[in-house]
Amino acid sequence: MQVILMSIKPKYAGQIMRGSKTVELRRVAPNLDKSAIILIYESTPVKAITGYAFISAITKLSPSETWARYAGRAQISKHDFDEYYQGTDKAFAIHLKEAARLLEPISLADLRSEQILSNPPQSYRYLHLQAFSKEIGQEIHAVRQRTDVSC
């Protein structure tokens, strides 16, 4: 199972876990398949893994095409979008499904003490799910069972 830790601003992380943001935008896309899991690391001031989501697709388009197709699902202002994509001719839309908040967040301090992570990624980092607690693995497995996604 492919797992990445993705740094996301708290405002957008909350929207993902509430289901109003179903597309995460990136300038560079991770090399993942459709069964991958994103662990959501909320950046400052939260500094913790607070949730996860499954990837349903990754789309590569120009920034203007990405805005036209996914602005509403990405929950970003035009100003912030234009600022983010300034100077690039490609945009990646990571389509998310089955997002959920973890029962217990995992703080950056805990990640460091368990030697899982020394510093949060600027954008994303590939991980092994086995590095995390048994409870998180069970949460994710239960979601996969409910959605009939093979483990």
Secondary structure, DSSP 8 states (H G I E B T S, - for coil): --EEEEEE-HHHHHHHHHTS--EEEESS-----TT-EEEEEETTTT-EEEEEEEEEEEEEE-HHHHHHHHHHHHT--HHHHHHHHTT-S-EEEEEEEEEEEEEEEEEHHHHHHTTS-SS--SSEEEE-GGGS-HHHHHHHHHHHHHTT---
